[in-house]
Amino acid sequence: MKIDRSIITIAILTVIDCIIGTIVISKCMFQEQIDNPIKYEAKMEIVEDIKDLAPVAVADEPIIVYDGMTLEQLAEKLELILNATLEGTGMIYATKSIEYGVDPYLAVAISLHETGCKWGCSKLVKNCNNVGGMIGKPSCNGGSYIAFSNLEEGIDRFISNLARNYYAYGLTTPEEMNPKYAADPAWSEKVNKYINEIKAL
């Protein structure tokens, strides 16, 4: 059935005018039914046709969080290079990096360099969930490195440390972080190699 747009407009306006409460609606429609039954029937037919129309689903716009990717896509990409003990932690790295405003590629690259988890993780990760070579207490097996209760806590503390002690002071690249993070002057070069590997995935 082809519906005239002007009639649709009248019908919709009539319904809107009547929506003040169920009692008012009933009185409004009932009065028109008495005054102009033909017009009333035409409007009711249009209203029924509109009610029968299938609702159009509107897809939510994807939220881009980093490098043109959604959080899920970013996590999947990071997961491709996280192995051994760090396998399955892509979403944690992605979430915490975005939460603290840290480059996720940088965070994962530092972890890979510090732990060797591109192939097989160090004992520091396996035994103490320390993914960034962080020093402090509580001690990991009596040494100078920090022990964390689980991997999620270890990753969270590692990335928050980058945010508080590096990013907050304008140290946001491997080159800028190198003097403070590691004694090895080639540290930044090694971290950058991992960053480039992640970008190429």
Wavefront OBJ file of the C-alpha trace (Angstrom):
o trace
v 0.000 0.000 0.000
v 1.434 3.401 -1.022
v 1.077 5.903 1.802
v 0.814 9.627 1.071
v 3.431 11.520 3.084
v 1.040 14.300 4.072
v -1.345 11.760 5.567
v 1.532 10.121 7.440
v 2.540 13.511 8.826
v -1.025 14.245 9.940
v -1.310 10.816 11.529
v 1.978 11.147 13.386
v 1.135 14.653 14.613
v -2.245 13.419 15.762
v -0.632 10.626 17.751
v 1.925 13.039 19.261
v -0.843 15.465 20.219
v -2.651 12.652 21.919
v 0.300 11.299 23.892
v -0.248 13.118 27.177
v -1.411 10.062 29.034
v -3.503 7.036 28.336
v -6.730 8.721 29.432
v -6.169 11.766 27.211
v -5.240 9.530 24.269
v -8.407 7.548 24.661
v -10.555 10.674 24.817
v -8.769 12.231 21.845
v -9.138 9.222 19.572
v -12.627 8.490 20.779
v -13.752 12.066 20.038
v -12.390 11.941 16.497
v -14.032 8.574 15.978
v -17.374 10.237 16.717
v -16.776 13.492 14.798
v -15.190 12.077 11.656
v -15.267 8.261 11.523
v -13.868 8.045 7.953
v -10.861 10.193 8.767
v -10.379 8.255 12.006
v -10.333 4.890 10.189
v -7.831 6.200 7.613
v -5.478 7.401 10.323
v -5.737 4.183 12.289
v -4.892 2.175 9.171
v -1.764 4.300 8.646
v -0.775 3.932 12.291
v -1.066 0.145 11.993
v 1.045 0.184 8.819
v 3.747 2.219 10.591
v 3.715 -0.144 13.582
v 4.224 -3.091 11.243
v 7.338 -1.610 9.689
v 10.462 -3.481 10.776
v 12.788 -1.323 12.885
v 16.028 -0.378 11.158
v 19.038 -1.455 13.165
v 21.673 1.254 13.515
v 25.137 -0.188 13.999
v 27.307 1.489 16.616
v 30.337 3.259 15.219
v 33.508 1.344 16.126
v 35.650 3.157 18.691
v 39.190 3.600 17.406
v 41.725 3.606 20.243
v 45.116 3.367 18.539
v 46.680 3.204 15.062
v 43.267 2.961 13.350
v 42.228 -0.048 15.430
v 39.570 -0.818 17.994
v 40.656 -2.142 21.376
v 39.859 -5.701 20.282
v 41.851 -5.350 17.055
v 44.804 -3.859 18.921
v 44.751 -6.726 21.428
v 44.683 -9.271 18.594
v 47.677 -7.610 16.936
v 49.714 -7.547 20.143
v 48.800 -11.158 20.763
v 50.623 -12.172 17.577
v 53.991 -11.404 19.142
v 53.324 -12.356 22.763
v 54.468 -15.906 23.399
v 55.276 -18.354 26.177
v 54.150 -17.047 29.600
v 52.792 -13.817 28.053
v 50.550 -15.630 25.591
v 46.960 -14.494 26.065
v 47.850 -11.123 27.616
v 47.260 -8.991 24.525
v 44.031 -7.510 25.878
v 45.679 -6.627 29.197
v 48.508 -4.788 27.426
v 46.056 -3.017 25.120
v 43.656 -2.009 27.894
v 46.292 -0.809 30.345
v 48.249 1.082 27.680
v 45.158 2.998 26.573
v 44.108 3.559 30.195
v 47.477 5.076 31.163
v 48.114 6.852 27.855
v 51.180 4.805 26.937
v 52.094 3.648 23.430
v 51.051 -0.053 23.449
v 53.717 -0.963 20.900
v 56.357 0.575 23.147
v 55.058 -1.183 26.263
v 55.035 -4.600 24.589
v 58.415 -3.992 22.947
v 60.037 -3.202 26.310
v 58.476 -6.315 27.827
v 59.750 -8.477 24.999
v 63.251 -7.090 25.342
v 63.323 -7.306 29.135
v 61.806 -10.790 29.381
v 62.728 -12.602 26.183
v 59.062 -13.583 25.846
v 59.114 -13.488 22.079
v 60.472 -17.011 22.412
v 60.690 -18.207 26.037
v 60.195 -16.028 29.077
v 62.793 -15.439 31.793
v 62.419 -16.745 35.346
v 61.603 -13.196 36.418
v 58.348 -13.482 34.491
v 57.663 -17.133 35.227
v 58.291 -16.923 38.956
v 57.481 -13.317 39.826
v 55.219 -11.939 37.045
v 57.647 -9.052 36.497
v 57.336 -8.111 32.811
v 59.492 -4.988 32.738
v 62.602 -5.717 34.785
v 61.250 -3.489 37.560
v 63.291 -3.141 40.758
v 61.772 -2.766 44.223
v 59.799 -4.585 46.880
v 58.294 -7.043 47.613
v 61.359 -8.906 46.468
v 61.395 -11.640 43.867
v 63.194 -14.607 45.456
v 65.304 -12.368 47.685
v 66.714 -10.326 44.791
v 66.362 -6.682 43.825
v 63.462 -7.195 41.397
v 59.800 -6.800 42.365
v 57.470 -9.788 42.664
v 53.819 -9.473 41.648
v 50.980 -11.785 42.594
v 49.839 -12.389 38.994
v 50.547 -11.339 35.423
v 47.735 -8.795 35.249
v 49.111 -6.982 38.286
v 52.623 -7.162 36.855
v 51.546 -5.696 33.508
v 49.442 -3.014 35.185
v 52.289 -1.897 37.452
v 54.778 -1.980 34.578
v 52.670 0.249 32.294
v 51.644 2.596 35.101
v 55.356 2.938 35.914
v 56.020 4.009 32.320
v 53.240 6.584 32.595
v 54.285 7.999 35.994
v 58.061 7.912 35.761
v 58.679 8.398 32.045
v 55.705 9.793 30.136
v 54.959 12.306 32.901
v 58.449 13.739 32.354
v 58.234 13.845 28.569
v 60.196 10.620 28.068
v 58.004 8.871 25.510
v 60.411 7.228 23.055
v 63.035 4.507 23.538
v 65.774 7.059 22.862
v 64.476 9.445 25.533
v 63.879 6.654 28.028
v 67.188 4.821 27.514
v 69.426 6.753 29.965
v 66.927 6.347 32.799
v 65.636 2.843 32.022
v 68.814 0.932 31.192
v 72.589 1.229 31.440
v 72.965 -0.375 28.014
v 73.288 2.482 25.466
v 71.960 0.141 22.776
v 68.742 -0.528 24.751
v 66.679 1.910 22.680
v 67.850 0.350 19.428
v 66.830 -3.108 20.620
v 63.419 -1.881 21.800
v 62.855 -0.095 18.491
v 63.469 -3.329 16.618
v 60.591 -4.923 18.501
v 58.398 -1.877 17.858
v 59.032 -2.186 14.126
v 58.249 -5.904 14.252
v 54.900 -5.173 15.918
v 54.065 -2.439 13.404
v 54.757 -4.852 10.546
v 52.317 -7.487 11.840
l 1 2 3 4 5 6 7 8 9 10 11 12 13 14 15 16 17 18 19 20 21 22 23 24 25 26 27 28 29 30 31 32 33 34 35 36 37 38 39 40 41 42 43 44 45 46 47 48 49 50 51 52 53 54 55 56 57 58 59 60 61 62 63 64 65 66 67 68 69 70 71 72 73 74 75 76 77 78 79 80 81 82 83 84 85 86 87 88 89 90 91 92 93 94 95 96 97 98 99 100 101 102 103 104 105 106 107 108 109 110 111 112 113 114 115 116 117 118 119 120 121 122 123 124 125 126 127 128 129 130 131 132 133 134 135 136 137 138 139 140 141 142 143 144 145 146 147 148 149 150 151 152 153 154 155 156 157 158 159 160 161 162 163 164 165 166 167 168 169 170 171 172 173 174 175 176 177 178 179 180 181 182 183 184 185 186 187 188 189 190 191 192 193 194 195 196 197 198 199 200 201
